[in-house]
Amino acid sequence: MQERSVGQTSVKAPWIRGEGITVVSETSGSGLASYIDRFPERAVAVVGDVMLDRYIWGKASRISQEAPVPVVRVERETMAPGGAANVSRNLVSLGARAALFGVIGGDEHGARLCQCLSECGVDTVGITESAEHHTTVKTRVLAGTQQVVRIDRETTQPISASVADELKSRLTQWIRTHEAQVLLLQDYAKGVLTQEFAEELVEIGNSHGLIVAMDPHPGHPFAAPGLRLLTPNRAEAFALAGVYYQPNAPTIHADAPLLGVGARLIEQWGVELLLITLGGKGMALFCRGEEPVHIPTRAREVFDVSGAGDTVVAAFSLALAAGATPVAAAGLANHAAGLVVAKLGTAAVTADELAADLANWP
């Protein structure tokens, strides 16, 4: 049994070494939970594509006579922040202060999104209205717990220079006023983040000494110099690296394609940290100059993976800002993701839920 420091807590855990990767099979729940108490002291700015997630809930008991599709009898409708808006919601739910910077249209969906964010406690000072854009809306129709169809309404054209300048101005002022520690760039390929704009945002973050992270989109494979952290899922990581996708290997030790993609992205993007989410396999953490680390998932019942990546980037970046090591931060994010996939719809994990979950962990 090897002893290694996770965060500020020395824990004993089995470390399985083999073929260039370390597997963390246990972490100290109490050690990870100690960082949650520091979250309220952290301020995070989120810039990216905001959207409204709309859910139509109902029951399906018959097939349509018009086409071979189920007929859903609507029982209720709900709405929640999506995309970058869901990331900011997760940050606030975990106890941090968060401001969102993005673009909406002058429509009822934009107004409803701002209302949802205000109700969640997110600072909407950075939400900018543009006559050239519609508010992005994702409508999901569910029969019971099964998603039947998703309908997207969106504008993907790049934002204008004037809108970008307005966002930068509001962002810089908020960072200074609230002494922010983290800047998250959330790219969903809806027009907010371009190569030039991303580079300018990274420069703003670095000039203020922030942890600058990016959740990238494979449709925008641009590397903005100065990023500290990148958080793609497995499919996105392969696409960003320009490598043909290969599914999970039976074990992480045998997953040579993943290890190669991780090493390639570290070099291509010039980041210090790369956290690749692997679905049911957990996460793979790559730290420049160090051996990769695998954090397996805990066995849970999965209802909905929508927004799980948003929860991961929120929890991971907050833990880093709270002083956790990358391994400890990934462990905390892994627990948070496990909680959110047990919820239906785009959801957030609260600090109390996360603390309670960690209390039941060795």
C-alpha positions, 0 to 999 in steps of 0.5 A, a space after each residue: 500500500 503506497 501513501 500519497 498526498 491528495 489535496 492537503 490530506 495524506 491518505 493510504 490508497 492502492 495505486 496500481 501502476 502499469 503501462 504508463 497510468 496510475 489508477 486512483 481507486 480510493 480517495 479520502 472523503 473527508 479530505 475532499 469535503 474540506 474544500 467545499 467549505 472554501 467554495 463561498 469564498 470563490 468568484 468565477 466568471 463564465 463566458 460562452 454560449 448560453 441556452 435555455 433547456 425546455 422540458 415537456 413531460 408526459 406519458 405515451 401509451 399509444 402510437 400515432 396513426 400518422 407515423 410510427 412515433 409515440 403520442 405523448 400526452 403532455 402533463 407539465 413543462 419545465 425550463 432550466 439554464 443550459 450550456 454555459 448558463 448551466 455551468 454558472 448554475 452549478 457553480 452557484 449551487 456548489 456555493 460559489 459566486 458566479 457571473 455569466 457572460 453570453 448572448 441572447 436574443 430579444 425574445 421571450 426565451 431570453 427573458 425566461 433564461 435571465 429569470 431562471 438564472 436570477 432565481 438560481 442566484 447567478 449574476 447576469 451582468 454579462 448577458 448581452 442582447 443582440 438583434 442578430 441572434 435568437 436565444 438558443 433553446 433545446 426542447 426535450 420531449 420525455 415520455 416518463 423518463 425516456 427522451 422521445 425527441 429533442 428540438 433545437 432552435 439556435 443561431 450559430 453565426 459569430 457575434 459581432 465585434 461590438 458585442 465581443 467588446 461589450 462582453 470584454 468590458 463587462 467581464 474585466 469590470 466584474 473580475 476586478 470588482 469581485 476579485 475573481 479566481 477562475 475564468 471558464 470558457 464554455 464553447 458549444 459552437 453557437 457563435 460566442 467563442 471564436 479563435 480571436 475572441 478566445 485568445 483575448 479572453 485568455 489574455 484577460 484572465 491571465 493578466 488578472 492571475 486567474 485559473 483559465 479553463 476551457 470546455 472545448 467543442 470539436 467543431 472549434 479545434 483552436 488552441 488559445 495560448 495561456 489556457 491552464 485547463 481543458 475538459 473534453 469528453 472522450 469523443 471530443 478529445 479524439 476529435 480535437 486531436 484529429 484522431 479517428 475515434 476508438 471506443 473504451 478499451 476493456 481497461 484503462 491500462 490497455 487504452 493506448 489510443 486514449 493515452 496517445 490522445 491525451 499526450 497529443 492534446 497537452 502538447 497541441 493546446 499547451 495546457 498544464 492540465 487535461 481532464 477527459 471524462 469517460 462516461 461510465 469509466 470515470 475520468 482520465 487526468 493528464 498533468 504536464 510532465 506527470 504520469 496520467 491518473 485514472 479516477 474510476 466512477 462509483 456504481 450509481 443508477 444513471 437517469 440522465 447524462 445531460 449537463 454532466 460535463 458542466 458539473 465536472 468543469 464547475 466542481 473541478 475548477 472550484 476545487 482547484 481554486 480552493 487549493 486542491 491538487 489536480 488529483 483531489 479536484 478530479 476526485 471531487 468532480 467525479 463525485 459531483 458528476 455521479 450525483 448529477 447523472 442520477 437526476 432527470 433533466 439538466 440539473 445541478 449538484 448542491 454543496 450539501 449533496 456533495 458533502 453528504 455523499 463524501 461523508 459516506 466515502 472512506 
